[in-house]
Amino acid sequence: MPVLTIGMHSRQTRFSGVHHRLSSHRSIRLNDLAGEPFISFPKAYAPALRRVIDDHLARSGINLAPTHEAETLPMVISLVLSTGGVSFLPAYAQRLLPPSVVARKLHGRAPTIALAVAYNKSNTSPLLQRVLAKADDFMP
């Protein structure tokens, strides 16, 4: 069963509630996040995403330890809104946000995470062909 993988990359973006003190900024420096409640993903649930975020923070010299962990995007959004905190998510997630949550770019070089689509080349499903034709549209 042959499988083809298409590699894609997504930049990490910072998310917060619309009324957060940093929500009016066009981009955010990591230093601006010091002392903010920080929502991340559990290492056991999303090890690659968590590693990318933790490594970027460590290289930047920022001590931003998670105060909460969430396994799903709806959980992250709920915690961002209920705690007044911030989170890092792949940029594609901003298409899924309610108006009460804002996405802001990280100032400077943002961490990236590779995304992939794997499928059986012999699968001629029209739905699969549509997904593959639109795959680039999912990347910001």
Backbone as a chain_set.jsonl record, in Angstrom:
{"seq": "MPVLTIGMHSRQTRFSGVHHRLSSHRSIRLNDLAGEPFISFPKAYAPALRRVIDDHLARSGINLAPTHEAETLPMVISLVLSTGGVSFLPAYAQRLLPPSVVARKLHGRAPTIALAVAYNKSNTSPLLQRVLAKADDFMP", "coords": {"N": [[0.847, -1.163, 0.0], [1.114, 1.888, -1.147], [2.211, 4.992, 0.181], [2.055, 8.479, 0.196], [3.588, 11.361, 1.415], [2.93, 14.69, 2.107], [4.713, 17.424, 2.965], [4.134, 20.155, 5.115], [4.373, 23.388, 6.567], [3.659, 25.214, 9.517], [3.465, 28.323, 11.038], [3.827, 29.286, 14.446], [1.479, 31.019, 16.411], [0.435, 33.565, 18.669], [-2.279, 33.51, 20.952], [-5.03, 35.203, 22.465], [-7.628, 36.482, 24.67], [-10.04, 38.854, 23.418], [-10.149, 41.126, 24.998], [-7.769, 41.216, 26.317], [-4.756, 42.663, 27.662], [-2.736, 42.797, 25.761], [-3.957, 42.521, 23.341], [-4.366, 44.578, 21.517], [-1.987, 45.007, 20.259], [0.015, 44.677, 17.29], [1.966, 42.756, 16.863], [3.621, 40.499, 19.094], [6.103, 40.487, 21.566], [8.08, 37.944, 23.075], [8.923, 38.56, 25.659], [6.895, 40.207, 26.55], [5.017, 38.492, 27.504], [5.617, 37.603, 29.997], [4.665, 36.542, 33.187], [2.039, 36.125, 32.464], [-0.909, 34.048, 32.5], [-0.415, 30.895, 31.094], [-1.389, 28.759, 28.575], [-0.88, 25.535, 27.507], [-0.163, 22.515, 25.614], [-0.519, 19.127, 26.765], [2.392, 17.14, 27.194], [2.127, 14.416, 26.696], [-0.053, 14.32, 25.009], [0.297, 16.001, 22.738], [3.125, 15.786, 21.741], [5.044, 16.734, 19.809], [4.22, 19.357, 19.116], [4.276, 20.556, 21.651], [7.007, 20.286, 22.238], [8.167, 21.938, 20.263], [7.202, 24.458, 21.066], [8.173, 24.626, 23.76], [10.972, 24.408, 23.295], [11.431, 26.709, 21.764], [10.805, 28.734, 23.602], [12.766, 28.198, 25.53], [15.162, 28.659, 24.054], [14.853, 31.348, 23.699], [15.204, 32.306, 26.183], [13.12, 32.754, 27.89], [11.098, 32.267, 30.678], [8.365, 30.716, 30.741], [6.214, 28.971, 32.041], [3.695, 26.486, 31.68], [0.51, 27.215, 33.019], [-1.834, 25.982, 32.747], [-3.069, 23.106, 30.997], [-4.289, 21.952, 27.882], [-6.096, 19.692, 25.851], [-7.421, 19.963, 23.439], [-8.385, 22.201, 20.745], [-10.877, 23.63, 21.299], [-10.78, 23.447, 24.121], [-8.462, 24.936, 24.663], [-9.274, 27.489, 23.762], [-11.402, 27.972, 25.534], [-10.007, 28.033, 28.0], [-8.25, 30.182, 27.533], [-10.088, 32.276, 27.398], [-11.423, 32.068, 29.915], [-9.395, 32.28, 31.839], [-8.003, 34.515, 31.161], [-5.659, 34.18, 29.921], [-2.859, 33.284, 27.737], [-1.888, 31.573, 24.71], [-0.014, 29.421, 22.518], [-0.511, 28.476, 19.238], [-0.695, 26.587, 16.168], [-0.714, 28.616, 13.241], [-2.802, 28.116, 11.441], [-4.997, 27.634, 13.02], [-6.263, 30.001, 13.613], [-8.313, 30.47, 11.853], [-10.404, 29.163, 12.935], [-11.237, 30.426, 15.201], [-13.415, 32.024, 17.588], [-14.995, 35.325, 17.573], [-14.311, 36.431, 20.025], [-11.723, 35.801, 20.674], [-8.406, 36.645, 19.929], [-5.764, 36.516, 17.498], [-2.314, 36.985, 17.41], [0.716, 37.793, 15.795], [3.965, 36.517, 16.557], [6.667, 38.533, 17.469], [9.574, 38.812, 15.526], [11.376, 35.825, 14.68], [9.212, 33.201, 14.429], [8.442, 30.029, 15.948], [8.181, 26.978, 14.05], [6.159, 24.239, 12.942], [6.117, 21.093, 11.434], [3.666, 19.916, 9.217], [1.722, 17.233, 7.913], [0.253, 15.301, 5.269], [-0.946, 12.157, 4.722], [-1.646, 9.564, 2.453], [-3.202, 6.947, 0.512], [-2.021, 6.371, -2.639], [-3.491, 5.019, -4.548], [-6.09, 5.556, -3.943], [-8.865, 6.955, -5.277], [-10.822, 8.662, -4.509], [-13.158, 11.29, -4.827], [-13.455, 13.138, -2.746], [-10.989, 12.949, -1.36], [-9.299, 13.856, -3.422], [-10.178, 16.491, -3.617], [-9.491, 17.478, -1.064], [-6.674, 17.263, -1.246], [-6.208, 19.034, -3.357], [-6.861, 21.4, -2.158], [-5.14, 21.626, -0.014], [-2.983, 23.46, 0.318], [-4.376, 25.779, 0.804], [-5.009, 25.693, 3.45], [-2.897, 26.594, 4.84], [-1.472, 29.47, 6.296]], "CA": [[0.0, 0.0, 0.0], [2.002, 3.045, -1.208], [1.764, 6.188, 0.885], [2.791, 9.687, -0.137], [3.463, 12.369, 2.453], [3.168, 16.06, 1.686], [5.139, 18.196, 4.126], [3.714, 21.542, 5.186], [4.823, 24.02, 7.807], [2.76, 26.232, 10.041], [4.068, 29.159, 12.062], [3.091, 29.39, 15.7], [0.903, 32.337, 16.654], [-0.009, 33.74, 20.047], [-3.71, 33.745, 21.038], [-5.538, 35.692, 23.748], [-8.972, 37.037, 24.602], [-10.112, 40.144, 22.74], [-9.971, 42.193, 25.984], [-6.455, 41.062, 26.943], [-3.962, 43.894, 27.567], [-1.867, 42.769, 24.578], [-4.727, 42.234, 22.13], [-4.308, 45.694, 20.563], [-0.675, 44.995, 19.609], [0.05, 43.957, 16.007], [2.796, 41.578, 17.12], [3.94, 40.37, 20.518], [7.429, 39.979, 21.934], [7.949, 36.929, 24.123], [9.089, 39.204, 26.964], [5.608, 40.791, 26.939], [4.162, 37.449, 28.056], [6.058, 37.251, 31.349], [3.641, 36.667, 34.212], [0.702, 35.818, 31.947], [-1.302, 32.629, 32.532], [-0.006, 30.297, 29.82], [-2.061, 27.496, 28.292], [-0.122, 24.736, 26.542], [-0.665, 21.158, 25.402], [0.217, 18.119, 27.524], [3.44, 16.438, 26.44], [1.638, 13.1, 26.287], [-1.098, 14.464, 23.994], [0.849, 16.626, 21.526], [4.548, 15.936, 22.076], [5.799, 17.54, 18.841], [3.826, 20.758, 19.289], [4.787, 21.001, 22.95], [8.462, 20.39, 22.134], [8.468, 23.136, 19.469], [6.932, 25.627, 21.91], [9.116, 24.633, 24.883], [12.313, 24.686, 22.783], [11.49, 28.115, 21.362], [10.862, 29.53, 24.828], [14.078, 27.983, 26.155], [16.167, 29.38, 23.253], [14.623, 32.778, 23.878], [15.515, 32.647, 27.563], [11.875, 33.145, 28.554], [10.552, 31.257, 31.57], [6.908, 30.786, 30.621], [5.742, 27.618, 32.342], [2.236, 26.37, 31.558], [-0.333, 27.216, 34.213], [-2.916, 25.066, 32.402], [-2.861, 22.323, 29.786], [-5.531, 21.632, 27.185], [-5.866, 18.688, 24.822], [-8.091, 20.283, 22.183], [-8.525, 23.621, 20.45], [-11.947, 24.225, 22.108], [-10.309, 23.585, 25.507], [-7.531, 26.066, 24.691], [-10.075, 28.708, 23.643], [-12.117, 28.138, 26.795], [-9.063, 28.44, 29.038], [-7.788, 31.538, 27.208], [-11.155, 33.207, 27.775], [-11.78, 32.008, 31.336], [-8.27, 32.64, 32.707], [-7.338, 35.73, 30.701], [-4.316, 33.746, 29.568], [-2.381, 33.254, 26.362], [-1.471, 30.261, 24.24], [0.592, 29.347, 21.193], [-1.116, 27.457, 18.401], [-0.361, 26.759, 14.757], [-1.429, 29.751, 12.658], [-4.036, 27.707, 10.769], [-6.087, 27.582, 13.992], [-6.977, 31.266, 13.725], [-9.538, 30.389, 11.041], [-11.42, 28.485, 13.731], [-11.466, 31.166, 16.439], [-14.579, 32.904, 17.703], [-14.601, 36.742, 17.62], [-13.848, 36.8, 21.365], [-10.312, 35.437, 20.806], [-7.594, 37.245, 18.875], [-4.467, 35.908, 17.188], [-1.279, 37.966, 17.13], [1.993, 37.211, 15.4], [5.101, 36.692, 17.448], [7.689, 39.404, 16.906], [10.78, 38.062, 15.185], [11.2, 34.497, 14.078], [8.303, 32.334, 15.179], [8.72, 28.598, 15.75], [7.324, 26.31, 13.077], [5.961, 22.803, 13.121], [5.793, 20.451, 10.158], [2.389, 19.218, 9.101], [1.791, 16.286, 6.806], [-0.931, 14.568, 4.844], [-0.552, 10.863, 4.18], [-2.784, 8.909, 1.824], [-2.914, 5.87, -0.415], [-2.066, 6.925, -3.998], [-4.499, 4.341, -5.366], [-7.413, 6.041, -3.544], [-9.317, 7.948, -6.258], [-11.992, 9.325, -3.942], [-13.273, 12.721, -5.143], [-13.238, 13.915, -1.531], [-9.55, 13.008, -1.155], [-8.725, 14.726, -4.451], [-10.513, 17.869, -3.242], [-8.644, 17.827, 0.082], [-5.311, 17.468, -1.728], [-6.177, 20.245, -4.179], [-7.037, 22.559, -1.274], [-4.238, 21.537, 1.131], [-2.218, 24.704, 0.488], [-5.277, 26.82, 1.307], [-5.092, 25.606, 4.9], [-1.711, 27.214, 5.399], [-1.538, 30.935, 6.195]], "C": [[0.906, 1.244, 0.0], [1.387, 4.268, -0.525], [2.658, 7.349, 0.484], [2.547, 10.689, 0.972], [3.796, 13.73, 1.872], [3.53, 16.849, 2.936], [4.652, 19.631, 4.028], [4.215, 22.103, 6.512], [3.813, 25.067, 8.232], [3.478, 26.995, 11.14], [3.195, 29.152, 13.306], [2.652, 30.837, 15.899], [0.396, 32.381, 18.081], [-1.485, 34.113, 20.045], [-4.067, 34.267, 22.414], [-6.966, 36.172, 23.554], [-8.931, 38.44, 24.012], [-9.881, 41.314, 23.71], [-8.641, 42.101, 26.72], [-5.624, 42.316, 26.722], [-3.074, 43.942, 26.331], [-2.638, 42.61, 23.272], [-4.682, 43.364, 21.104], [-2.971, 45.764, 19.825], [-0.746, 44.225, 18.29], [0.89, 42.691, 16.103], [3.236, 41.644, 18.574], [5.369, 39.861, 20.665], [7.24, 38.959, 23.063], [8.079, 37.545, 25.511], [7.779, 39.798, 27.47], [4.717, 39.78, 27.654], [4.54, 37.032, 29.475], [4.934, 37.512, 32.343], [2.224, 36.38, 33.756], [0.36, 34.354, 32.198], [-1.059, 32.038, 31.14], [-0.652, 28.931, 29.663], [-1.264, 26.761, 27.215], [-0.795, 23.381, 26.393], [0.124, 20.186, 26.267], [1.249, 17.423, 26.629], [2.954, 15.089, 25.925], [0.632, 13.192, 25.145], [-0.55, 14.994, 22.668], [2.341, 16.867, 21.715], [5.33, 16.815, 21.098], [5.486, 19.023, 18.994], [4.379, 21.307, 20.598], [6.296, 21.189, 22.91], [8.865, 21.653, 21.368], [8.29, 24.395, 20.321], [7.947, 25.719, 23.039], [10.527, 24.973, 24.422], [12.466, 26.146, 22.385], [11.584, 29.029, 22.588], [12.232, 29.407, 25.49], [15.179, 28.734, 25.395], [16.054, 30.89, 23.437], [14.951, 33.247, 25.29], [14.297, 33.085, 28.361], [11.395, 31.986, 29.42], [9.035, 31.424, 31.592], [6.369, 29.37, 30.793], [4.22, 27.566, 32.234], [1.55, 26.397, 32.919], [-1.508, 26.265, 34.02], [-2.506, 24.294, 31.153], [-4.22, 21.95, 29.197], [-5.231, 20.676, 26.044], [-6.463, 19.049, 23.468], [-8.167, 21.791, 21.989], [-9.685, 24.255, 21.229], [-11.554, 24.397, 23.583], [-9.356, 24.757, 25.64], [-8.317, 27.374, 24.67], [-10.806, 28.986, 24.955], [-11.192, 28.62, 27.909], [-8.502, 29.845, 28.782], [-8.827, 32.554, 27.685], [-11.417, 33.222, 29.28], [-10.651, 32.426, 32.27], [-7.64, 33.971, 32.333], [-5.92, 35.436, 30.246], [-4.008, 33.831, 28.091], [-1.976, 31.834, 26.011], [-0.774, 30.415, 22.9], [-0.065, 28.202, 20.447], [-0.624, 27.642, 16.981], [-1.261, 27.836, 14.139], [-2.732, 29.34, 11.974], [-5.231, 27.722, 11.72], [-6.859, 28.897, 14.059], [-8.233, 31.306, 12.858], [-10.704, 29.792, 11.83], [-11.826, 29.26, 14.982], [-12.768, 31.952, 16.425], [-14.105, 34.358, 17.781], [-14.044, 37.185, 18.973], [-12.384, 36.447, 21.625], [-9.548, 36.034, 19.63], [-6.286, 36.483, 18.712], [-3.504, 37.043, 16.866], [0.006, 37.246, 16.777], [3.026, 37.451, 16.485], [6.118, 37.577, 16.745], [8.951, 38.576, 16.647], [10.436, 36.722, 14.579], [10.32, 33.623, 14.969], [8.676, 30.875, 14.95], [7.754, 28.017, 14.721], [7.22, 24.835, 13.42], [5.551, 22.224, 11.77], [4.439, 19.763, 10.252], [2.476, 18.296, 7.897], [0.421, 15.691, 6.512], [-0.427, 13.263, 4.243], [-1.802, 10.187, 3.613], [-2.3, 7.823, 0.881], [-3.072, 6.422, -1.832], [-3.117, 6.249, -4.878], [-5.929, 4.764, -5.003], [-7.824, 7.173, -4.492], [-10.562, 8.69, -5.782], [-12.019, 10.806, -4.322], [-13.037, 13.604, -3.915], [-11.742, 14.055, -1.241], [-8.905, 13.943, -2.171], [-9.003, 16.196, -4.138], [-9.649, 18.339, -2.073], [-7.226, 18.113, -0.382], [-5.188, 18.745, -2.557], [-6.24, 21.504, -3.317], [-6.041, 22.596, -0.119], [-3.466, 22.821, 1.358], [-3.074, 25.829, 1.028], [-5.378, 26.803, 2.832], [-3.904, 26.253, 5.589], [-1.808, 28.728, 5.241], [-0.46, 31.506, 5.297]], "O": [[1.417, 1.617, 1.056], [0.191, 4.53, -0.649], [3.881, 7.213, 0.441], [1.413, 10.85, 1.423], [4.826, 13.9, 1.22], [2.731, 16.93, 3.868], [4.749, 20.251, 2.97], [4.45, 21.357, 7.462], [3.191, 25.724, 7.397], [4.033, 26.397, 12.062], [1.973, 29.026, 13.222], [3.394, 31.766, 15.58], [-0.02, 31.364, 18.637], [-1.913, 34.936, 19.236], [-3.492, 33.841, 23.416], [-7.458, 36.262, 22.429], [-7.914, 39.129, 24.095], [-9.458, 42.387, 23.28], [-8.418, 42.853, 27.669], [-5.771, 42.973, 25.692], [-2.696, 45.029, 25.894], [-2.031, 42.568, 22.202], [-4.939, 43.123, 19.924], [-2.844, 46.514, 18.858], [-1.476, 43.24, 18.18], [0.562, 41.673, 15.494], [3.223, 42.705, 19.198], [5.786, 38.928, 19.979], [6.347, 39.103, 23.899], [7.414, 37.1, 26.446], [7.566, 39.887, 28.679], [3.767, 40.165, 28.337], [3.862, 36.204, 30.083], [4.326, 38.582, 32.336], [1.299, 36.389, 34.569], [1.241, 33.497, 32.12], [-1.457, 32.622, 30.132], [-0.485, 28.053, 30.509], [-1.006, 27.307, 26.142], [-1.855, 23.13, 26.966], [1.317, 20.392, 26.487], [0.992, 17.159, 25.455], [3.333, 14.669, 24.832], [0.48, 12.236, 24.385], [-0.898, 14.488, 21.601], [2.778, 18.012, 21.837], [6.202, 17.572, 21.527], [6.395, 19.852, 19.0], [4.898, 22.423, 20.63], [6.816, 22.146, 23.484], [9.792, 22.356, 21.77], [9.133, 25.292, 20.295], [8.528, 26.782, 23.256], [11.217, 25.747, 25.085], [13.506, 26.756, 22.636], [12.36, 29.984, 22.598], [12.791, 30.4, 25.957], [16.032, 29.373, 26.012], [17.045, 31.614, 23.34], [14.972, 34.447, 25.561], [14.437, 33.724, 29.404], [11.296, 30.853, 28.948], [8.501, 32.197, 32.387], [6.105, 28.666, 29.819], [3.535, 28.5, 32.651], [1.953, 25.698, 33.849], [-2.106, 25.797, 34.989], [-1.698, 24.767, 30.353], [-5.172, 21.671, 29.925], [-4.227, 20.83, 25.348], [-6.051, 18.495, 22.448], [-8.033, 22.561, 22.941], [-9.501, 25.34, 21.782], [-11.947, 25.374, 24.22], [-9.424, 25.501, 26.619], [-8.053, 28.269, 25.473], [-10.82, 30.123, 25.428], [-11.553, 29.514, 28.675], [-8.303, 30.611, 29.725], [-8.485, 33.564, 28.3], [-11.613, 34.291, 29.858], [-10.915, 32.88, 33.384], [-6.833, 34.508, 33.092], [-5.079, 36.332, 30.191], [-4.782, 34.372, 27.302], [-1.751, 31.0, 26.887], [-0.931, 31.434, 22.227], [-0.164, 27.089, 20.964], [-0.181, 28.731, 16.616], [-2.437, 27.942, 14.487], [-3.675, 30.13, 11.928], [-6.371, 27.813, 11.265], [-8.002, 28.911, 14.516], [-9.13, 32.108, 13.117], [-11.86, 29.913, 11.423], [-12.674, 28.796, 15.745], [-13.178, 32.479, 15.391], [-12.924, 34.601, 18.031], [-13.373, 38.213, 19.053], [-11.857, 36.764, 22.692], [-9.984, 35.944, 18.482], [-5.773, 35.885, 19.658], [-3.852, 37.963, 16.125], [0.347, 36.225, 17.373], [2.976, 38.436, 17.222], [6.398, 37.391, 15.56], [9.335, 37.741, 17.466], [9.349, 36.518, 14.038], [10.657, 33.35, 16.121], [9.171, 30.52, 13.88], [6.641, 28.516, 14.55], [8.078, 24.267, 14.096], [4.732, 22.805, 11.057], [4.121, 19.114, 11.249], [3.232, 18.563, 6.963], [-0.442, 15.594, 7.384], [0.424, 13.272, 3.353], [-2.875, 10.234, 4.215], [-1.13, 7.789, 0.501], [-4.152, 6.893, -2.19], [-3.582, 6.843, -5.851], [-6.877, 4.372, -5.683], [-7.195, 8.232, -4.504], [-11.277, 9.283, -6.59], [-11.018, 11.504, -4.16], [-12.482, 14.695, -4.034], [-11.273, 15.145, -0.914], [-8.045, 14.745, -1.808], [-8.148, 17.05, -4.371], [-9.137, 19.458, -2.084], [-6.629, 19.103, 0.042], [-4.186, 19.454, -2.469], [-5.728, 22.553, -3.707], [-6.093, 23.522, 0.691], [-3.309, 23.236, 2.506], [-2.55, 26.75, 1.654], [-5.788, 27.794, 3.437], [-3.918, 26.436, 6.807], [-2.182, 29.219, 4.176], [-0.388, 32.722, 5.115]]}, "num_chains": 1, "name": "protein.A"}
